[in-house]
Amino acid sequence: MRDSSSTRFIRFHLKTRHLVLLVELGRHASILHAAEAAGLTQPGASKLIGELEHALGVPLFERLPRGVVPTWAGKVLIRRAGAALAEMDAAHQEIMQGQAGSSGRVCVGSVLTPATSLVPQALKLLKERSPRVQVAVRVETSRTMIEDLRAGELDIVIGRIHDPSAASELDFEPLADEPRSLIVRAGHPWLGRSDLALEDLAGAAWILPPPGRLRDQLMAMFLAKGLEQPFDIVETLSLPLVSQLLQGSERIVALPPGLVQAQLEAGLLAVLPLDLGLRADVYGIVTRKRHHLSPAAETMLAALREAAGLAAVTP
């Protein structure tokens, strides 16, 4: 239940121009540039910030010679302001699309493995039942997508929650984890070795995802053995690029074999005979708590659940 101070803040102090300015300050880290983007003067923007700081009783930004940096309270307001404006944008789109006779739009984010299996199955189900629904799909790291979900830029994420502070805002329906194998090109000289060890991998050329749990696991293994960490690294999440790099070099990548099953079956790629026990945390369907999804997003969520075998969906 909302307390009286929150009600006063929302009803009597908070205005749409505050929200717009906060979002622009998050993007530009400059009062001048944020004011220009929000259609305000710099003195007007400073006045709005002062109003918010006075109403809340906390500083929202640290003023520096070359701009401003949000305090922890400022970061909270920027994120929540983005979510509030995204809700209004979604309401506008839903009304406009309803008037046009279409069925809305949904934005989905996914980590790599479900993006190549679960999401295509769900899209097939969705389009069979609601062909007018527009779906935008992003493939990114969980950390980035969860922040965009919290800010209202994504409706649904198939990924992981790494930040415990975000967990209270989110609903999580677990799906599966991702055991990783070491994948190389067919004909790689290490494929015939029975004595392959972690020491050999330290000096290898690698393809790695951006910094995160999986990469941390791998580097921790080298450190625990007193080994140098690999230095010849290509960092990417692009599966087509990974396949091309593997087939044209001696590089190694740690991937769920299902992602490259076609290349494995075609004899283009192979699995090294060494199991490091690498596993990513369980991924699942993530949505915002106490948030009412649009009809299009509800339809997509139902299709994801059905494709994952979590629930039956009635057409």
C-alpha positions as CSV (number, residue, x, y, z in Angstrom):
1,M,0.0,0.0,0.0
2,R,1.4,3.4,-1.0
3,D,2.1,5.7,2.0
4,S,0.8,9.3,2.1
5,S,4.3,10.9,1.4
6,S,4.5,8.9,-1.9
7,T,1.0,10.0,-2.8
8,R,1.8,13.6,-2.2
9,F,5.0,13.3,-4.2
10,I,3.3,11.7,-7.2
11,R,0.2,13.9,-7.2
12,F,1.5,17.3,-6.3
13,H,5.2,17.4,-7.2
14,L,5.8,15.1,-10.1
15,K,5.1,16.3,-13.6
16,T,5.7,14.8,-17.0
17,R,8.5,17.2,-17.8
18,H,10.3,16.0,-14.7
19,L,10.2,12.4,-16.1
20,V,11.4,13.5,-19.6
21,L,14.3,15.5,-18.1
22,L,15.3,12.6,-15.9
23,V,15.5,10.3,-18.8
24,E,17.5,12.7,-20.8
25,L,19.9,13.3,-17.9
26,G,20.5,9.6,-17.8
27,R,21.4,9.7,-21.5
28,H,23.5,12.8,-21.6
29,A,25.0,13.4,-18.1
30,S,24.9,17.1,-18.9
31,I,22.2,19.5,-17.7
32,L,22.7,21.7,-20.9
33,H,22.4,18.8,-23.3
34,A,19.6,17.1,-21.4
35,A,17.7,20.4,-21.3
36,E,18.1,20.8,-25.1
37,A,16.9,17.2,-25.7
38,A,13.9,17.8,-23.4
39,G,13.0,21.1,-25.0
40,L,13.9,23.2,-21.9
41,T,16.3,26.0,-21.1
42,Q,19.2,25.2,-18.8
43,P,17.9,27.3,-16.0
44,G,14.5,25.7,-16.4
45,A,16.1,22.2,-16.2
46,S,18.1,23.2,-13.1
47,K,14.8,24.5,-11.5
48,L,13.1,21.1,-12.2
49,I,16.0,19.2,-10.6
50,G,15.8,21.5,-7.6
51,E,12.1,20.9,-7.2
52,L,12.6,17.1,-7.2
53,E,15.5,17.3,-4.7
54,H,13.5,19.6,-2.4
55,A,10.4,17.3,-2.6
56,L,12.4,14.1,-1.8
57,G,14.9,15.7,0.6
58,V,17.9,14.0,-1.1
59,P,20.5,15.1,-3.7
60,L,19.8,13.5,-7.1
61,F,22.9,14.6,-9.0
62,E,26.5,15.4,-8.2
63,R,27.6,18.5,-10.1
64,L,31.0,18.2,-11.7
65,P,33.0,20.6,-13.9
66,R,32.1,18.6,-17.0
67,G,28.6,17.5,-16.3
68,V,26.5,15.7,-13.7
69,V,26.6,12.2,-12.2
70,P,23.4,10.7,-10.7
71,T,23.5,9.7,-7.0
72,W,22.0,6.4,-6.0
73,A,18.7,8.2,-5.6
74,G,19.1,9.8,-9.0
75,K,19.7,6.4,-10.6
76,V,16.5,5.1,-9.1
77,L,14.5,8.0,-10.4
78,I,16.0,7.8,-13.9
79,R,15.2,4.2,-14.2
80,R,11.7,4.6,-12.9
81,A,11.1,7.6,-15.0
82,G,12.0,5.6,-18.1
83,A,9.6,2.9,-17.1
84,A,6.8,5.4,-16.5
85,L,7.3,7.0,-19.9
86,A,7.5,3.6,-21.6
87,E,4.2,2.7,-20.0
88,M,2.6,5.8,-21.5
89,D,4.2,5.1,-24.9
90,A,2.9,1.5,-24.7
91,A,-0.6,2.8,-23.9
92,H,-0.5,5.2,-26.8
93,Q,0.7,2.4,-29.2
94,E,-2.0,0.0,-27.9
95,I,-4.8,2.6,-28.5
96,M,-3.5,3.6,-31.9
97,Q,-3.0,0.0,-33.0
98,G,-6.5,-0.9,-31.7
99,Q,-8.0,1.9,-33.7
100,A,-6.1,0.7,-36.8
101,G,-7.4,-2.9,-36.4
102,S,-4.0,-4.4,-35.6
103,S,-3.1,-6.4,-32.5
104,G,-0.2,-4.5,-31.0
105,R,3.6,-4.9,-30.6
106,V,5.8,-6.8,-28.1
107,C,9.5,-6.4,-27.5
108,V,11.3,-9.5,-26.3
109,G,14.9,-10.0,-25.3
110,S,16.7,-13.4,-25.2
111,V,20.0,-14.9,-24.4
112,L,21.6,-17.0,-27.2
113,T,20.4,-20.5,-26.5
114,P,16.6,-19.9,-26.2
115,A,16.9,-17.4,-29.1
116,T,17.8,-20.3,-31.4
117,S,15.2,-22.7,-30.1
118,L,12.5,-21.6,-27.7
119,V,11.9,-18.1,-29.3
120,P,11.4,-19.4,-32.9
121,Q,8.9,-22.1,-31.6
122,A,7.0,-19.4,-29.6
123,L,6.9,-17.1,-32.6
124,K,5.5,-19.8,-34.8
125,L,2.7,-20.4,-32.3
126,L,2.1,-16.7,-31.9
127,K,1.8,-16.0,-35.6
128,E,-0.5,-19.0,-36.2
129,R,-3.0,-17.4,-33.8
130,S,-2.3,-13.6,-34.0
131,P,-0.6,-12.8,-37.3
132,R,-1.1,-9.1,-36.8
133,V,1.0,-8.9,-33.6
134,Q,4.4,-7.2,-34.3
135,V,7.3,-8.8,-32.5
136,A,10.8,-7.3,-32.0
137,V,13.4,-9.7,-30.7
138,R,16.8,-8.7,-29.3
139,V,19.7,-11.1,-28.5
140,E,21.9,-9.7,-25.8
141,T,23.5,-10.4,-22.4
142,S,21.1,-10.9,-19.5
143,R,22.6,-8.0,-17.5
144,T,21.8,-5.5,-20.3
145,M,18.4,-6.9,-21.1
146,I,17.3,-7.0,-17.4
147,E,18.1,-3.3,-17.1
148,D,16.1,-2.5,-20.2
149,L,13.2,-4.6,-18.9
150,R,13.2,-2.7,-15.6
151,A,13.3,0.6,-17.6
152,G,10.3,-0.5,-19.7
153,E,12.2,-0.9,-23.0
154,L,11.5,-4.6,-23.1
155,D,8.3,-6.5,-22.3
156,I,9.7,-9.9,-21.7
157,V,13.2,-11.3,-21.3
158,I,14.4,-14.9,-21.6
159,G,17.5,-14.7,-19.5
160,R,19.0,-14.6,-16.0
161,I,18.8,-12.3,-13.0
162,H,22.3,-11.6,-11.8
163,D,21.6,-8.5,-9.7
164,P,20.0,-9.5,-6.4
165,S,18.7,-5.9,-5.9
166,A,16.6,-6.3,-9.1
167,A,15.0,-9.6,-8.0
168,S,12.3,-8.0,-5.9
169,E,11.0,-6.1,-9.0
170,L,10.9,-9.2,-11.2
171,D,9.0,-12.5,-11.7
172,F,11.2,-15.4,-12.9
173,E,9.9,-18.7,-14.4
174,P,12.9,-21.1,-14.6
175,L,13.4,-23.0,-17.9
176,A,16.9,-24.7,-18.2
177,D,20.6,-24.3,-17.7
178,E,23.3,-24.5,-20.3
179,P,26.1,-27.0,-20.1
180,R,29.0,-25.9,-22.3
181,S,31.3,-28.0,-24.4
182,L,34.6,-26.9,-26.0
183,I,33.9,-26.5,-29.7
184,V,36.6,-26.4,-32.4
185,R,36.8,-26.8,-36.2
186,A,36.9,-30.3,-37.7
187,G,40.5,-31.5,-38.1
188,H,41.7,-29.4,-35.1
189,P,45.0,-31.0,-33.9
190,W,43.7,-31.4,-30.4
191,L,40.8,-33.6,-31.3
192,G,42.9,-36.8,-31.3
193,R,44.5,-36.1,-27.9
194,S,43.5,-38.2,-24.9
195,D,45.7,-36.2,-22.5
196,L,44.3,-32.7,-23.2
197,A,44.4,-30.6,-20.0
198,L,43.5,-27.1,-18.8
199,E,47.2,-26.2,-19.1
200,D,46.9,-26.6,-22.9
201,L,43.9,-24.3,-23.1
202,A,45.6,-21.4,-21.3
203,G,47.7,-20.6,-24.3
204,A,44.9,-21.2,-26.9
205,A,43.2,-18.6,-29.0
206,W,39.6,-18.2,-27.7
207,I,36.2,-16.8,-28.7
208,L,34.5,-15.6,-25.5
209,P,31.3,-13.8,-24.6
210,P,31.4,-10.3,-22.9
211,P,32.4,-10.3,-19.2
212,G,29.9,-12.3,-17.1
213,R,29.4,-15.5,-15.2
214,L,30.6,-17.9,-17.8
215,R,33.8,-16.0,-18.6
216,D,34.4,-15.5,-14.9
217,Q,34.1,-19.3,-14.4
218,L,36.7,-20.0,-17.1
219,M,39.2,-17.4,-15.9
220,A,38.8,-18.7,-12.3
221,M,39.8,-22.1,-13.5
222,F,43.1,-20.8,-14.9
223,L,43.8,-18.7,-11.8
224,A,43.1,-21.7,-9.5
225,K,45.8,-23.7,-11.4
226,G,48.3,-20.8,-11.3
227,L,48.0,-20.4,-15.1
228,E,48.2,-17.3,-17.2
229,Q,44.8,-16.2,-18.6
230,P,44.3,-16.4,-22.3
231,F,45.4,-13.3,-24.1
232,D,44.3,-14.0,-27.7
233,I,40.6,-13.4,-27.4
234,V,37.8,-12.4,-29.8
235,E,34.7,-11.2,-27.9
236,T,31.4,-11.7,-29.5
237,L,27.8,-13.1,-29.1
238,S,27.3,-13.4,-32.9
239,L,26.8,-17.1,-33.7
240,P,27.4,-16.7,-37.4
241,L,30.7,-15.0,-36.6
242,V,31.6,-17.6,-34.1
243,S,31.1,-20.4,-36.7
244,Q,33.2,-18.5,-39.3
245,L,36.0,-17.9,-36.9
246,L,36.1,-21.5,-35.8
247,Q,36.2,-22.9,-39.3
248,G,39.0,-20.6,-40.4
249,S,41.3,-21.0,-37.4
250,E,42.4,-23.0,-34.3
251,R,40.2,-21.0,-32.0
252,I,38.1,-22.6,-29.2
253,V,34.7,-21.6,-27.9
254,A,32.6,-22.9,-25.0
255,L,29.1,-23.3,-26.3
256,P,26.0,-25.5,-25.7
257,P,26.4,-28.0,-28.5
258,G,22.8,-27.5,-29.6
259,L,23.7,-24.1,-30.9
260,V,25.9,-25.5,-33.5
261,Q,24.3,-28.9,-33.9
262,A,23.9,-28.6,-37.7
263,Q,27.6,-27.8,-38.1
264,L,28.5,-30.7,-35.8
265,E,26.4,-33.1,-37.8
266,A,27.8,-31.8,-41.1
267,G,31.3,-32.5,-39.9
268,L,32.4,-28.8,-40.0
269,L,32.8,-28.5,-36.2
270,A,33.7,-30.9,-33.4
271,V,33.7,-31.2,-29.6
272,L,37.1,-31.4,-27.8
273,P,37.5,-34.5,-25.5
274,L,37.7,-32.4,-22.4
275,D,34.8,-31.5,-20.1
276,L,35.5,-28.5,-17.9
277,G,32.1,-28.7,-16.2
278,L,31.2,-25.2,-17.4
279,R,27.5,-24.4,-16.9
280,A,25.6,-21.2,-17.0
281,D,23.0,-20.4,-14.4
282,V,19.4,-21.4,-15.2
283,Y,17.7,-19.0,-17.6
284,G,14.0,-18.4,-17.5
285,I,11.2,-16.1,-18.5
286,V,11.5,-12.7,-16.7
287,T,8.8,-10.1,-16.5
288,R,8.1,-7.1,-14.2
289,K,6.1,-7.6,-11.0
290,R,2.9,-5.7,-10.7
291,H,3.1,-4.7,-14.4
292,H,0.1,-5.3,-16.6
293,L,1.3,-6.6,-20.0
294,S,-0.4,-5.4,-23.1
295,P,-2.6,-7.9,-24.9
296,A,0.2,-8.5,-27.5
297,A,2.8,-9.2,-24.7
298,E,0.3,-11.5,-22.9
299,T,-0.1,-13.5,-26.2
300,M,3.7,-13.7,-26.6
301,L,4.1,-14.8,-23.0
302,A,1.5,-17.5,-23.4
303,A,3.3,-18.7,-26.6
304,L,6.6,-18.8,-24.8
305,R,5.1,-20.8,-21.9
306,E,3.5,-23.3,-24.3
307,A,6.7,-23.7,-26.3
308,A,8.6,-24.3,-23.1
309,G,6.0,-26.8,-21.9
310,L,5.2,-24.6,-18.9
311,A,1.5,-24.3,-19.5
312,A,-1.2,-25.1,-22.1
313,V,-2.6,-22.2,-24.1
314,T,-6.1,-22.1,-25.5
315,P,-6.2,-20.5,-28.9
